[in-house]
Amino acid sequence: MSTGRLTIDLDALAANWRALDAMSDPDVQTAAVVKADAYGLGVARAGRALAAAGARRFFVAVAEEGIALREALGPGPEISVFSGHMPGDTGLIHDLGLVPMLNSVDQVTRHIEALPGHPFGIQLDSGMNRLGMEPAEWLALRDLVLAEGPRLIMSHLACADEPGHEMNARQLAAFHDMTEGLDVPRSLAATGGILLGPHYHFDLTRPGVGLYGGQPFEAAQPVVTLDLPVIQTRALTPGESVGYGNTFVADLPMKVATVAAGYADGLSRHLSNHGVLFSGDTPCPIVGRVSMDLIGVDVTHLEAAPDHLTMLGPHQGVDDVADMAGTIGYEVLTQLGHRYARHYSRGRS
Ligand SMILES: *Cc1c(COP(=O)(O)O)cnc(C)c1O
């Protein structure tokens, strides 16, 4: 077998949900954001594990993502859709019992006309300028919307991963201005917002990345392990090169292992001559360019040729790999490829 092995620890996922849930008061509900196939880890398995841990409300990005999630969860849990009610979504929203977060006058009109009485929430823009109604738009529509009984009013923070950023307080104030005194449950915080403290929690929190072991949730348990099989190990003499473009040239005799994964599996070319893999506790640098299916790794210093090397594991998490590749843990997770043999474990194995 020459595909990498991706292990997803469902107990760690559940523990992360419980830990984030414990950071807010008991009367604050903790949802789970499972958009983009649960950040690349598989929405059916992740969704069921989160429901078993206690999550009762789930968020996806688009209505289509509700199909696999509803099938996995059954009829009980609430599934909300950040992108709201788009043309063509009515059938899915109705049949799957989805709750769209309506983002504009157009969406409110579409929803109320197409599905009168069907539950919905409202998304407000508190300054990020991405999704949601602007303050003036909201003011004009507010009474009409409130008469229809929204389930939730939410907004999203742009800089919550930087606790000292002045934008956080500014968005908090804007959200209060738009929602104070309304008798509707409110939500502002994703993972970063939970860590900002109770003023940001309102009635419902919406963690995503922290569930999957990513920053800014420092205390997260790692959820993913990625082991890559070594296909071949060879000896190099000084002056020999490795990989496309001869970007690495040996200056001493060395041993290079070729592992079976590349940028087609979500391992960025920015790791070329830059990233490391681990053999047990020992770091082994990437040499040469990351190619589509293969990566060269310096194993000169190992006593024996390894049969596999670890890209994501106890010594290196998704955010470490992200730092080396010049990106964020979210992107590393959501790019994890579909060629890996995926295993879902309970506890570390
Ligand atoms: C993605 C997203 C979340 C979850 O964010 P994390 O940073 O992954 O916790 C919450 N709310 C909205 C609107 C989102 O788009």
PDBQT file of the ligand as one rigid body, heavy atoms in Angstrom, charges set to zero:
ROOT
HETATM    1  C1  LIG A 401     -16.247  29.476   9.675  1.00  0.00    +0.000 C 
HETATM    2  C2  LIG A 401     -17.153  30.249  10.539  1.00  0.00    +0.000 A 
HETATM    3  C3  LIG A 401     -17.232  29.957  11.922  1.00  0.00    +0.000 A 
HETATM    4  C4  LIG A 401     -16.259  29.046  12.609  1.00  0.00    +0.000 C 
HETATM    5  O1  LIG A 401     -15.029  29.744  12.706  1.00  0.00    +0.000 OA
HETATM    6  P1  LIG A 401     -13.724  29.127  13.397  1.00  0.00    +0.000 P 
HETATM    7  O2  LIG A 401     -12.737  30.240  13.352  1.00  0.00    +0.000 OA
HETATM    8  O3  LIG A 401     -13.315  27.977  12.523  1.00  0.00    +0.000 OA
HETATM    9  O4  LIG A 401     -14.086  28.697  14.759  1.00  0.00    +0.000 OA
HETATM   10  C5  LIG A 401     -18.215  30.617  12.658  1.00  0.00    +0.000 A 
HETATM   11  N1  LIG A 401     -19.039  31.518  12.084  1.00  0.00    +0.000 NA
HETATM   12  C6  LIG A 401     -18.971  31.844  10.772  1.00  0.00    +0.000 A 
HETATM   13  C7  LIG A 401     -19.899  32.844  10.210  1.00  0.00    +0.000 C 
HETATM   14  C8  LIG A 401     -18.025  31.222   9.960  1.00  0.00    +0.000 A 
HETATM   15  O5  LIG A 401     -17.942  31.553   8.667  1.00  0.00    +0.000 OA
ENDROOT
TORSDOF 0
